[in-house]
Amino acid sequence: MIRVVLPTHLRNLAKVSGEVELEVEGTITQRSVLNALEARYPMLRGTVRDHATQLRRPFVRFFACEQDLSHEPPDSLLPEAVASGREPLYVVGAIAGGAYSRAR
Amino acid sequence: MSKVRVLVGTRKGAFIMTSDGKRQQWEVQGPHFAGWEIYHMKGSPADPNRLYLSQCSGWFGQLIQRSNDGGKTWEPVGNQFAYVGEAGTHQWYDGTSRPWAFKRVWHLEPSLSDPNTVYAGIEDAALFRSADGGQTWQELPGLRGHGSGPRWQPGAGGLCLHTILFDPSNARRMFIAISAAGAFRTDDGGDTWQPINRGLVSQYIPDPKAEVGHCVHRIAMHRSRPNVLFMQKHWDVMRSGNAGDSWQEVSGNLPTDFGFVIDVHAHEPETIYVVPIKSDSEHFPLDGKLQVYRSRSGGNDWEPLTKGLPQSNCYVNVLRDAMAVDSMDTCGIYFGTTEGQVYASADAGDYWSPIVRDLPAVLSVEVQTLP
């Protein structure tokens, strides 16, 4: 079982509390975990990664095992501790400004 | 007795305010979607309990929410806005070309007749339609594909399609406005579009009378006279008597004709409202006095409406989607400010009072008049 910790806004959107546990088939990568996440919680589509490009949204980060995995290729294997369920994959809203529209 | 429901989108969530026909006592619900930017929220004219809401953030992108019970509960619906075909390019601020890219939904306009049909005006400017209650969205590519598209340039807030108006007498006619491209009209249900900017004069573009490139902030119409349009341009208040084929300036005696909002009285098609803002470099009222201006003659002759509004040390702005009117017998006027006040007048603007004073910055205000 893969454990995923979502940021507050996405937990609220998905109507979950605490960690999400996912069954993920095949190799455990960012892509396979996010595919499973979006399949179970379709309302999260487009919030973590772009609909069309499937690239991580710029202010979303992926952490696990005290490492920043945000810039790892989406098909790279996640750490064994994540794949085995000992550690969660953290989806984090970056501590950075959201764009503040100037004149709206 | 009828009641009104005011739908307020803010920088940090959505608020819903209800009152009876007197519009003196208000119940305020919210924030819904706390922490998210709510660019716009609007109810279906065909089913007032069907609401649509545009929710976005710099972190997690765009969501569309739908309510079937007047905003008590919500469900996320489709949030994929894919341009048709090759996206192409528009101009950037520096005149270079930049690919069209979806950023956010500025405005949602439900159909006059079908609760499941709703239009979305987006940034980078394009018009989308959903016929399944917001589950899926399809672009109307004839607008962005108008030959002038590569010359469109963003206004200070972005290249946004912010206004969508339906002609109640002609289901195939629609008007939209884009900052900073201008106003456009379709007469064939959205397949093809023509710019309707003749008569606009904008000194801030190389050709002040260009076919496109005008920073139109808002257009408004009275449903009984859909050929008469009113416009708050970046500078200038304008009027068209021929569905936008040509425009005449009606700024008249306004102390400044810069501003964002414009709206029309529910029962008096020639009574219009604006909130003059000092300038494009100073987005606040003249002399720190918040004043709505009303014209009862379709423009040119304006009177300041000040009772109940702060007349000193007020430096708020009123953004383009942040004014609305109800259709009670004595028409109510509403607007929200960038400092979180929502003001209401139950007597067509003669006297104002705040419904709330301390919300996050108000991005949009809509009103529903309910049985």
Chai-1 contact restraints between the chains, C-beta under 6 A:
chainA,res_idxA,chainB,res_idxB,connection_type,confidence,min_distance_angstrom,max_distance_angstrom,comment,restraint_id
A,M43,B,P76,contact,1.0,0.0,6.0,A-B,restraint_1
A,G46,B,G61,contact,1.0,0.0,6.0,A-B,restraint_2
A,G46,B,N79,contact,1.0,0.0,6.0,A-B,restraint_3
A,T47,B,F60,contact,1.0,0.0,6.0,A-B,restraint_4
A,T47,B,G61,contact,1.0,0.0,6.0,A-B,restraint_5
A,H51,B,Q80,contact,1.0,0.0,6.0,A-B,restraint_6
A,R57,B,G61,contact,1.0,0.0,6.0,A-B,restraint_7
A,F59,B,G58,contact,1.0,0.0,6.0,A-B,restraint_8
A,F59,B,W59,contact,1.0,0.0,6.0,A-B,restraint_9
A,G93,B,W59,contact,1.0,0.0,6.0,A-B,restraint_10
A,G98,B,S57,contact,1.0,0.0,6.0,A-B,restraint_11
A,G98,B,G58,contact,1.0,0.0,6.0,A-B,restraint_12
A,G98,B,W59,contact,1.0,0.0,6.0,A-B,restraint_13
A,A99,B,G58,contact,1.0,0.0,6.0,A-B,restraint_14
A,S101,B,G157,contact,1.0,0.0,6.0,A-B,restraint_15
A,R102,B,A156,contact,1.0,0.0,6.0,A-B,restraint_16
A,R102,B,G157,contact,1.0,0.0,6.0,A-B,restraint_17
A,A103,B,A156,contact,1.0,0.0,6.0,A-B,restraint_18
A,A103,B,G157,contact,1.0,0.0,6.0,A-B,restraint_19
A,R104,B,G157,contact,1.0,0.0,6.0,A-B,restraint_20
A,R104,B,L319,contact,1.0,0.0,6.0,A-B,restraint_21
A,R104,B,L363,contact,1.0,0.0,6.0,A-B,restraint_22
